[in-house]
Amino acid sequence: MFADDIKIFHVIKEIHDTNKLQEDINKFSDWCHKNSLTLNISICKIMSFHRKRSPILFAYNINKTELLRVNEITDLGITYTVNMSFNNHIDKCIAKANYTFGFDKRWTNEFTDLPTLFSLYFAYIRSQVEYASVVWSPYYSIHTKRIESIQKKFLLFLLKKTGWEYNHDLIYHENIALLPTYTTRCLEYKICTLENRRLFLDAAFMGNILLGQIDSPHILENVSIHVPGKSLRHHQFLNLERHHTNYGENSPINRLSKSYHIAEKNFGFNLSRDNFKKNLKTYLLFKLKKNLTFFHF
């Protein structure tokens, strides 16, 4: 591991659990000392993830120097908060993508080649709102719409830049042009909505876990596979846990399982990872095509 990637964690259910974590920190500190490694304690931080009103907070230390406690931290490009809400991360992603899009528009003002414009969009804008989405994918519509607005603006930018000449479905009503909907624009340029792409990434991730393409025993042991009994009724391959809160209902394993269920017909243990992804992309474009409508500009 890289030095700044080292993390020590422990589930704290009772006060004596804090002593176990402190013991682990002490062992790590001793190991560093024996191997002549110096720890920069000023950049070592402690963070407690919880959703309790009265969490157990303990003053952990390294060599009797108390560690700085934080409520938010960015690790490998993802912003985490103590309550495991990714609202701050989503805000940062959207702000960065909008800034990049504005910069891209200014510098490509004279560009007319569509493949070039799409390449720039995929590389510098869409990648920012899709990076590690398996971790933070939103479940509230307000966040979904805000993220989707980035691609909407880009496709509208293309539509106006090309004078709509690439839209063969453009129709007129009383000599007024009707602008195709966002769904139609996606189909016109053969790209999926960002929401469907996150669904694709979730389903592909779960498929790779089941196929053994991703080696993560901890995730796999938390995936509940349905074992059918005598009933002949159709049951989904994965079981979903029932929760009383939106947060629980949309926990990572539940969300990944739901996404997998949507794409379950495209999965097979005899399929390669590439064929599974190819089937998923075809399915999502077909699903998009069923929602064709137009609205007045």
DRENDO-1510 file (C-alpha; in Angstrom, 1 decimal, always signed):
<recs>
REC; n; res; u; v; w
REC; 1; MET; +0.0; +0.0; +0.0 .
REC; 2; PHE; +1.0; +3.6; -0.4 .
REC; 3; ALA; +1.8; +5.3; +2.9 .
REC; 4; ASP; -1.1; +7.7; +2.7 .
REC; 5; ASP; -3.6; +5.0; +1.8 .
REC; 6; ILE; -3.2; +3.1; +5.2 .
REC; 7; LYS; -6.5; +3.0; +7.1 .
REC; 8; ILE; -7.3; +1.3; +10.4 .
REC; 9; PHE; -10.9; +0.8; +11.3 .
REC; 10; HIS; -13.1; -1.0; +13.9 .
REC; 11; VAL; -16.8; -1.3; +14.6 .
REC; 12; ILE; -17.5; +0.6; +17.8 .
REC; 13; LYS; -20.6; -0.7; +19.5 .
REC; 14; GLU; -19.5; -0.3; +23.1 .
REC; 15; ILE; -17.0; +1.9; +24.9 .
REC; 16; HIS; -14.5; -1.0; +25.3 .
REC; 17; ASP; -14.4; -1.3; +21.5 .
REC; 18; THR; -12.5; +2.1; +21.5 .
REC; 19; ASN; -9.7; +0.4; +23.5 .
REC; 20; LYS; -9.3; -2.3; +20.8 .
REC; 21; LEU; -9.0; +0.4; +18.1 .
REC; 22; GLN; -6.4; +2.3; +20.2 .
REC; 23; GLU; -4.5; -0.9; +20.6 .
REC; 24; ASP; -4.4; -1.4; +16.9 .
REC; 25; ILE; -3.2; +2.1; +16.4 .
REC; 26; ASN; -0.4; +1.5; +19.0 .
REC; 27; LYS; +0.7; -1.7; +17.3 .
REC; 28; PHE; +0.9; +0.1; +14.0 .
REC; 29; SER; +2.9; +2.9; +15.5 .
REC; 30; ASP; +5.3; +0.4; +17.1 .
REC; 31; TRP; +5.6; -1.4; +13.8 .
REC; 32; CYS; +6.5; +1.9; +12.1 .
REC; 33; HIS; +9.1; +2.7; +14.8 .
REC; 34; LYS; +10.7; -0.8; +14.4 .
REC; 35; ASN; +11.0; -0.4; +10.7 .
REC; 36; SER; +12.4; +3.2; +10.9 .
REC; 37; LEU; +9.3; +4.8; +9.4 .
REC; 38; THR; +8.3; +8.2; +10.6 .
REC; 39; LEU; +4.6; +9.1; +10.8 .
REC; 40; ASN; +3.5; +12.6; +10.1 .
REC; 41; ILE; +0.9; +12.8; +12.9 .
REC; 42; SER; -0.3; +16.2; +11.9 .
REC; 43; ILE; -1.9; +14.8; +8.7 .
REC; 44; CYS; -3.3; +11.7; +10.4 .
REC; 45; LYS; -7.0; +12.0; +11.1 .
REC; 46; ILE; -9.8; +10.2; +12.9 .
REC; 47; MET; -13.4; +10.0; +11.5 .
REC; 48; SER; -16.4; +8.2; +13.0 .
REC; 49; PHE; -19.1; +7.1; +10.6 .
REC; 50; HIS; -22.5; +7.0; +12.3 .
REC; 51; ARG; -26.1; +8.0; +12.1 .
REC; 52; LYS; -26.7; +8.2; +15.8 .
REC; 53; ARG; -27.7; +11.2; +18.0 .
REC; 54; SER; -25.2; +10.2; +20.7 .
REC; 55; PRO; -22.3; +8.4; +19.1 .
REC; 56; ILE; -19.3; +7.0; +21.0 .
REC; 57; LEU; -16.5; +9.5; +20.3 .
REC; 58; PHE; -13.1; +8.7; +21.8 .
REC; 59; ALA; -9.9; +10.8; +21.7 .
REC; 60; TYR; -7.5; +8.5; +19.9 .
REC; 61; ASN; -3.8; +9.2; +19.9 .
REC; 62; ILE; -0.4; +8.3; +18.4 .
REC; 63; ASN; +2.5; +8.5; +20.8 .
REC; 64; LYS; +0.3; +10.5; +23.2 .
REC; 65; THR; -0.5; +13.1; +20.4 .
REC; 66; GLU; -4.2; +13.3; +20.0 .
REC; 67; LEU; -5.4; +12.7; +16.4 .
REC; 68; LEU; -7.4; +15.4; +14.7 .
REC; 69; ARG; -11.1; +14.5; +14.4 .
REC; 70; VAL; -12.9; +15.5; +11.2 .
REC; 71; ASN; -16.5; +15.4; +9.9 .
REC; 72; GLU; -15.6; +15.3; +6.2 .
REC; 73; ILE; -12.7; +13.9; +4.2 .
REC; 74; THR; -11.8; +13.3; +0.6 .
REC; 75; ASP; -10.3; +9.9; -0.2 .
REC; 76; LEU; -9.4; +8.8; -3.7 .
REC; 77; GLY; -11.5; +11.5; -5.2 .
REC; 78; ILE; -14.7; +10.8; -3.1 .
REC; 79; THR; -15.9; +13.1; -0.4 .
REC; 80; TYR; -17.2; +11.3; +2.7 .
REC; 81; THR; -19.1; +12.7; +5.6 .
REC; 82; VAL; -19.8; +11.3; +9.1 .
REC; 83; ASN; -23.4; +10.3; +8.2 .
REC; 84; MET; -22.4; +8.7; +4.9 .
REC; 85; SER; -24.4; +11.2; +2.9 .
REC; 86; PHE; -22.8; +11.9; -0.5 .
REC; 87; ASN; -24.6; +15.2; -1.0 .
REC; 88; ASN; -21.4; +17.2; -0.6 .
REC; 89; HIS; -19.6; +14.9; -3.1 .
REC; 90; ILE; -22.5; +15.3; -5.6 .
REC; 91; ASP; -22.4; +19.1; -5.3 .
REC; 92; LYS; -18.7; +19.1; -5.9 .
REC; 93; CYS; -19.0; +16.8; -9.0 .
REC; 94; ILE; -21.8; +19.0; -10.5 .
REC; 95; ALA; -19.9; +22.3; -9.9 .
REC; 96; LYS; -16.7; +20.9; -11.4 .
REC; 97; ALA; -18.5; +19.4; -14.4 .
REC; 98; ASN; -20.4; +22.7; -15.1 .
REC; 99; TYR; -17.1; +24.7; -14.8 .
REC; 100; THR; -15.4; +22.3; -17.3 .
REC; 101; PHE; -18.4; +22.5; -19.7 .
REC; 102; GLY; -18.3; +26.3; -19.7 .
REC; 103; PHE; -14.6; +26.1; -20.4 .
REC; 104; ASP; -15.2; +23.5; -23.1 .
REC; 105; LYS; -17.8; +25.7; -24.8 .
REC; 106; ARG; -15.5; +28.7; -25.0 .
REC; 107; TRP; -12.6; +26.8; -26.4 .
REC; 108; THR; -14.6; +24.7; -28.9 .
REC; 109; ASN; -16.7; +27.6; -30.3 .
REC; 110; GLU; -15.3; +27.1; -33.8 .
REC; 111; PHE; -15.4; +23.3; -33.6 .
REC; 112; THR; -18.0; +21.5; -35.9 .
REC; 113; ASP; -16.7; +18.0; -35.9 .
REC; 114; LEU; -19.2; +16.0; -33.7 .
REC; 115; PRO; -16.8; +13.0; -32.9 .
REC; 116; THR; -14.3; +15.5; -31.5 .
REC; 117; LEU; -16.9; +17.3; -29.4 .
REC; 118; PHE; -18.2; +14.0; -28.0 .
REC; 119; SER; -14.6; +12.8; -27.2 .
REC; 120; LEU; -14.0; +16.0; -25.2 .
REC; 121; TYR; -17.4; +15.6; -23.4 .
REC; 122; PHE; -16.8; +11.9; -22.5 .
REC; 123; ALA; -13.2; +12.5; -21.4 .
REC; 124; TYR; -13.5; +15.8; -19.4 .
REC; 125; ILE; -17.2; +16.2; -18.4 .
REC; 126; ARG; -19.1; +12.9; -18.2 .
REC; 127; SER; -16.2; +11.2; -16.6 .
REC; 128; GLN; -16.4; +13.6; -13.7 .
REC; 129; VAL; -20.0; +12.8; -12.8 .
REC; 130; GLU; -19.5; +9.0; -13.3 .
REC; 131; TYR; -16.2; +8.4; -11.4 .
REC; 132; ALA; -16.8; +5.8; -8.7 .
REC; 133; SER; -20.6; +6.2; -9.0 .
REC; 134; VAL; -21.0; +2.7; -7.7 .
REC; 135; VAL; -20.1; +4.2; -4.3 .
REC; 136; TRP; -22.2; +7.4; -4.3 .
REC; 137; SER; -25.0; +6.9; -6.8 .
REC; 138; PRO; -27.9; +9.2; -5.8 .
REC; 139; TYR; -31.4; +8.0; -5.0 .
REC; 140; TYR; -33.2; +11.3; -4.6 .
REC; 141; SER; -34.7; +12.7; -7.8 .
REC; 142; ILE; -33.4; +16.2; -7.1 .
REC; 143; HIS; -29.8; +15.0; -7.3 .
REC; 144; THR; -30.6; +12.8; -10.3 .
REC; 145; LYS; -32.1; +15.8; -12.2 .
REC; 146; ARG; -29.2; +18.1; -11.3 .
REC; 147; ILE; -26.6; +15.5; -12.6 .
REC; 148; GLU; -28.7; +14.9; -15.8 .
REC; 149; SER; -28.9; +18.6; -16.5 .
REC; 150; ILE; -25.2; +18.5; -17.4 .
REC; 151; GLN; -25.8; +16.2; -20.4 .
REC; 152; LYS; -29.0; +18.0; -21.3 .
REC; 153; LYS; -27.1; +21.2; -21.7 .
REC; 154; PHE; -24.4; +19.5; -23.7 .
REC; 155; LEU; -26.9; +17.9; -26.1 .
REC; 156; LEU; -28.7; +21.2; -26.5 .
REC; 157; PHE; -25.4; +22.8; -27.3 .
REC; 158; LEU; -24.7; +20.3; -30.0 .
REC; 159; LEU; -28.3; +20.7; -31.4 .
REC; 160; LYS; -27.9; +24.4; -31.8 .
REC; 161; LYS; -24.3; +24.2; -33.1 .
REC; 162; THR; -25.4; +21.8; -35.9 .
REC; 163; GLY; -28.5; +23.7; -36.7 .
REC; 164; TRP; -30.5; +20.6; -35.9 .
REC; 165; GLU; -29.4; +19.2; -39.2 .
REC; 166; TYR; -28.6; +15.8; -37.6 .
REC; 167; ASN; -32.0; +15.5; -36.1 .
REC; 168; HIS; -34.1; +13.5; -38.7 .
REC; 169; ASP; -37.1; +13.4; -36.4 .
REC; 170; LEU; -37.5; +17.2; -36.2 .
REC; 171; ILE; -41.2; +18.1; -36.8 .
REC; 172; TYR; -43.1; +21.3; -37.2 .
REC; 173; HIS; -46.4; +22.5; -35.8 .
REC; 174; GLU; -47.9; +25.7; -37.3 .
REC; 175; ASN; -44.5; +26.5; -38.8 .
REC; 176; ILE; -42.9; +26.4; -35.3 .
REC; 177; ALA; -40.1; +23.9; -34.8 .
REC; 178; LEU; -40.6; +21.4; -32.0 .
REC; 179; LEU; -37.5; +20.7; -30.2 .
REC; 180; PRO; -37.0; +16.9; -29.6 .
REC; 181; THR; -37.0; +15.9; -25.9 .
REC; 182; TYR; -33.9; +15.0; -24.0 .
REC; 183; THR; -34.7; +11.3; -24.5 .
REC; 184; THR; -34.9; +11.8; -28.3 .
REC; 185; ARG; -31.7; +13.7; -28.3 .
REC; 186; CYS; -29.9; +10.9; -26.5 .
REC; 187; LEU; -31.2; +8.4; -29.1 .
REC; 188; GLU; -30.3; +10.7; -31.9 .
REC; 189; TYR; -26.7; +10.8; -30.8 .
REC; 190; LYS; -26.8; +7.1; -29.6 .
REC; 191; ILE; -25.9; +7.8; -26.0 .
REC; 192; CYS; -27.6; +6.7; -22.7 .
REC; 193; THR; -28.9; +9.1; -20.1 .
REC; 194; LEU; -26.6; +9.5; -17.2 .
REC; 195; GLU; -29.1; +7.8; -14.9 .
REC; 196; ASN; -29.2; +4.7; -17.1 .
REC; 197; ARG; -25.4; +4.7; -17.3 .
REC; 198; ARG; -25.2; +4.6; -13.5 .
REC; 199; LEU; -27.7; +1.8; -13.6 .
REC; 200; PHE; -25.5; +0.1; -16.1 .
REC; 201; LEU; -22.4; +0.6; -14.0 .
REC; 202; ASP; -24.1; -0.8; -10.9 .
REC; 203; ALA; -25.5; -3.8; -12.7 .
REC; 204; ALA; -22.1; -4.5; -14.4 .
REC; 205; PHE; -20.4; -4.2; -11.0 .
REC; 206; MET; -22.7; -6.7; -9.4 .
REC; 207; GLY; -22.4; -9.0; -12.5 .
REC; 208; ASN; -18.6; -8.9; -12.1 .
REC; 209; ILE; -18.9; -9.7; -8.4 .
REC; 210; LEU; -21.1; -12.8; -9.2 .
REC; 211; LEU; -18.8; -13.8; -12.1 .
REC; 212; GLY; -15.7; -13.5; -9.8 .
REC; 213; GLN; -14.2; -10.9; -12.1 .
REC; 214; ILE; -13.9; -8.6; -9.0 .
REC; 215; ASP; -12.3; -10.3; -6.1 .
REC; 216; SER; -14.1; -8.9; -3.0 .
REC; 217; PRO; -15.2; -11.6; -0.6 .
REC; 218; HIS; -16.6; -9.0; +1.8 .
REC; 219; ILE; -19.1; -7.7; -0.7 .
REC; 220; LEU; -19.9; -11.2; -2.0 .
REC; 221; GLU; -20.7; -12.5; +1.5 .
REC; 222; ASN; -23.2; -9.6; +1.9 .
REC; 223; VAL; -25.0; -10.4; -1.3 .
REC; 224; SER; -28.1; -12.6; -0.5 .
REC; 225; ILE; -28.8; -15.1; -3.3 .
REC; 226; HIS; -32.3; -16.5; -3.4 .
REC; 227; VAL; -32.5; -20.3; -3.0 .
REC; 228; PRO; -35.9; -21.4; -4.4 .
REC; 229; GLY; -38.0; -23.9; -2.5 .
REC; 230; LYS; -41.0; -25.9; -3.8 .
REC; 231; SER; -42.8; -22.8; -5.1 .
REC; 232; LEU; -42.9; -22.7; -8.9 .
REC; 233; ARG; -43.4; -18.9; -9.0 .
REC; 234; HIS; -40.7; -16.8; -10.4 .
REC; 235; HIS; -38.3; -15.3; -7.9 .
REC; 236; GLN; -35.6; -12.8; -8.4 .
REC; 237; PHE; -32.1; -14.2; -8.2 .
REC; 238; LEU; -31.0; -11.9; -5.4 .
REC; 239; ASN; -32.9; -11.1; -2.2 .
REC; 240; LEU; -33.5; -7.5; -1.1 .
REC; 241; GLU; -33.4; -6.6; +2.6 .
REC; 242; ARG; -36.4; -4.7; +3.9 .
REC; 243; HIS; -35.7; -1.3; +5.6 .
REC; 244; HIS; -37.8; +1.3; +7.3 .
REC; 245; THR; -35.8; +4.3; +5.9 .
REC; 246; ASN; -34.8; +5.6; +2.4 .
REC; 247; TYR; -31.2; +5.4; +3.5 .
REC; 248; GLY; -31.5; +1.7; +4.3 .
REC; 249; GLU; -33.5; +0.9; +1.2 .
REC; 250; ASN; -30.8; +2.5; -0.9 .
REC; 251; SER; -27.8; +1.1; +0.8 .
REC; 252; PRO; -25.1; +0.0; -1.6 .
REC; 253; ILE; -25.8; -3.7; -1.6 .
REC; 254; ASN; -29.6; -3.1; -2.0 .
REC; 255; ARG; -29.0; -0.6; -4.8 .
REC; 256; LEU; -26.6; -2.8; -6.7 .
REC; 257; SER; -29.1; -5.7; -6.3 .
REC; 258; LYS; -32.0; -3.6; -7.7 .
REC; 259; SER; -29.9; -2.5; -10.6 .
REC; 260; TYR; -28.9; -6.1; -11.3 .
REC; 261; HIS; -32.6; -7.2; -11.2 .
REC; 262; ILE; -33.4; -4.7; -14.0 .
REC; 263; ALA; -30.7; -6.2; -16.2 .
REC; 264; GLU; -31.0; -9.8; -14.9 .
REC; 265; LYS; -32.2; -11.2; -18.3 .
REC; 266; ASN; -29.0; -10.0; -19.9 .
REC; 267; PHE; -26.8; -11.9; -17.4 .
REC; 268; GLY; -25.5; -15.5; -17.5 .
REC; 269; PHE; -22.7; -17.3; -15.7 .
REC; 270; ASN; -21.6; -18.6; -19.1 .
REC; 271; LEU; -21.2; -15.0; -20.4 .
REC; 272; SER; -17.9; -13.1; -20.5 .
REC; 273; ARG; -17.7; -9.7; -18.9 .
REC; 274; ASP; -17.6; -8.0; -22.3 .
REC; 275; ASN; -20.7; -9.8; -23.6 .
REC; 276; PHE; -22.6; -9.0; -20.4 .
REC; 277; LYS; -21.8; -5.3; -20.8 .
REC; 278; LYS; -22.7; -5.4; -24.5 .
REC; 279; ASN; -26.1; -6.9; -23.7 .
REC; 280; LEU; -26.7; -4.3; -21.0 .
REC; 281; LYS; -25.9; -1.4; -23.3 .
REC; 282; THR; -28.3; -2.7; -26.0 .
REC; 283; TYR; -31.0; -3.2; -23.4 .
REC; 284; LEU; -30.7; +0.3; -22.0 .
REC; 285; LEU; -30.8; +1.9; -25.5 .
REC; 286; PHE; -33.9; -0.1; -26.2 .
REC; 287; LYS; -35.5; +1.0; -22.9 .
REC; 288; LEU; -34.7; +4.6; -23.8 .
REC; 289; LYS; -36.3; +4.2; -27.3 .
REC; 290; LYS; -39.7; +3.3; -25.7 .
REC; 291; ASN; -40.0; +6.7; -24.1 .
REC; 292; LEU; -40.0; +8.9; -27.3 .
REC; 293; THR; -41.9; +12.1; -27.0 .
REC; 294; PHE; -41.6; +15.7; -28.2 .
REC; 295; PHE; -42.1; +19.0; -26.4 .
REC; 296; HIS; -42.5; +22.6; -27.4 .
REC; 297; PHE; -39.2; +24.6; -27.4 .
</recs>
